Amino acid sequence: MLPAKLLAIALPLLSAPTGVVSTPMLDIHYTGGAIGAKVTGPSPDFLGAVIVSDSNQLTHFFVGLPPLLTTFVILGVGQAHQGVLPMVVPHPTLPPVALELFAQAVTLDAGVISSSDVMKFIVPAAR
């Protein structure tokens, strides 16, 4: 069994990039009773996810991962088509108060996990 220090040193080498990967871009908003998100990524067929949180705090969970929202839920996952991953999540019931949420795109492409900048958006209160 490998000592933990050796594993911590070796982990970045195991997930070393196989090419240059660009940072994903996230566009997210609330419109027409749904949360709409679009992730534009590094290649035509990357894997991606959108995560959301009520806090914009970031954490490095372990070596080799980019900073991610500390507490999050997964809004959606999928595979991009022609470099774009669109998502629409219906929200049939609005909360009684407006919610300020933070979102981040996470992509996997060519063995590299990347994350976007954190975006703030508002889910309006029920009327």
WODA-V342053 format. One record per residue. N is the residue number from 1. OMEGA is omega in degrees with one decimal (999 if undefined). BURIAL is b if it has 24 or more other C-alpha atoms within 12 Angstrom, else e. D_LAST is the distance of its C-alpha to the last C-alpha in Angstrom with 1 decimal. Layout:
N;OMEGA;BURIAL;D_LAST / N;OMEGA;BURIAL;D_LAST
This chain:
1;-178.1;e;59.3 / 2;173.5;e;58.2 / 3;-177.4;e;57.6 / 4;-179.4;e;54.0 / 5;179.1;e;55.2 / 6;178.6;e;56.7 / 7;179.1;e;53.6 / 8;178.7;e;51.5 / 9;-174.8;e;53.9 / 10;-174.2;e;54.2 / 11;178.1;e;50.5 / 12;179.3;e;49.8 / 13;179.6;e;52.9 / 14;-179.2;e;51.7 / 15;-179.0;e;48.6 / 16;-179.3;e;50.2 / 17;177.2;e;48.7 / 18;179.5;e;50.7 / 19;177.8;e;49.6 / 20;-177.9;e;47.5 / 21;180.0;e;43.8 / 22;179.2;e;41.2 / 23;178.0;b;37.9 / 24;177.2;b;35.0 / 25;-179.1;b;32.1 / 26;170.4;b;28.4 / 27;-178.1;b;25.7 / 28;-179.6;b;22.2 / 29;175.8;b;18.7 / 30;179.6;b;15.3 / 31;173.5;e;14.9 / 32;177.8;e;13.9 / 33;-179.8;e;12.6 / 34;172.5;e;15.7 / 35;179.2;b;17.6 / 36;179.3;b;20.6 / 37;175.7;b;23.8 / 38;177.2;b;27.2 / 39;174.2;b;30.3 / 40;-169.5;b;33.3 / 41;-170.6;b;36.4 / 42;-177.5;b;40.0 / 43;-178.1;b;41.5 / 44;-172.2;e;40.8 / 45;179.5;e;40.3 / 46;171.7;b;39.1 / 47;-176.8;b;37.1 / 48;176.7;b;33.8 / 49;171.6;b;30.7 / 50;178.2;b;27.5 / 51;179.3;b;26.7 / 52;-178.8;b;23.6 / 53;173.5;b;23.5 / 54;179.6;b;21.6 / 55;178.5;b;24.8 / 56;179.7;b;26.8 / 57;180.0;e;30.1 / 58;178.8;b;32.7 / 59;168.3;e;35.7 / 60;-174.9;e;38.9 / 61;171.2;e;39.2 / 62;-174.9;e;42.7 / 63;178.1;e;45.3 / 64;177.1;b;44.7 / 65;173.5;b;40.9 / 66;176.3;b;38.9 / 67;-179.8;b;36.4 / 68;175.0;b;33.3 / 69;-173.8;b;30.1 / 70;177.2;e;31.2 / 71;-175.9;e;28.6 / 72;167.7;b;27.0 / 73;-179.1;e;25.8 / 74;179.4;e;26.9 / 75;179.6;b;24.2 / 76;177.9;b;26.9 / 77;177.3;b;30.6 / 78;177.4;b;32.9 / 79;-178.2;b;35.8 / 80;173.2;b;35.6 / 81;-177.8;e;37.1 / 82;173.8;e;38.8 / 83;-178.0;b;37.5 / 84;176.1;b;33.7 / 85;178.2;b;31.5 / 86;176.8;b;28.2 / 87;172.5;b;25.4 / 88;-179.9;b;22.1 / 89;-179.8;e;20.2 / 90;177.6;e;17.5 / 91;-172.2;e;14.4 / 92;-179.3;e;13.2 / 93;178.2;e;11.0 / 94;177.0;e;8.6 / 95;-179.7;e;9.4 / 96;177.3;e;7.8 / 97;177.2;e;9.2 / 98;178.8;e;10.3 / 99;172.2;e;13.6 / 100;-177.9;e;16.7 / 101;179.1;b;19.1 / 102;-176.4;b;22.6 / 103;-179.9;b;24.3 / 104;174.2;b;28.0 / 105;176.8;b;30.1 / 106;-178.4;b;33.3 / 107;173.0;b;36.1 / 108;-179.5;b;39.4 / 109;179.2;b;42.0 / 110;178.0;e;45.8 / 111;-178.1;e;45.7 / 112;174.6;b;43.6 / 113;-179.9;b;40.2 / 114;176.8;b;38.2 / 115;178.5;b;34.8 / 116;169.0;b;32.7 / 117;178.0;b;31.3 / 118;179.3;b;28.1 / 119;176.3;b;25.0 / 120;173.2;b;21.8 / 121;-175.1;b;18.5 / 122;169.3;b;14.8 / 123;-173.5;b;12.3 / 124;177.3;e;8.8 / 125;174.9;e;6.3 / 126;-179.2;e;3.8 / 127;999;e;0.0
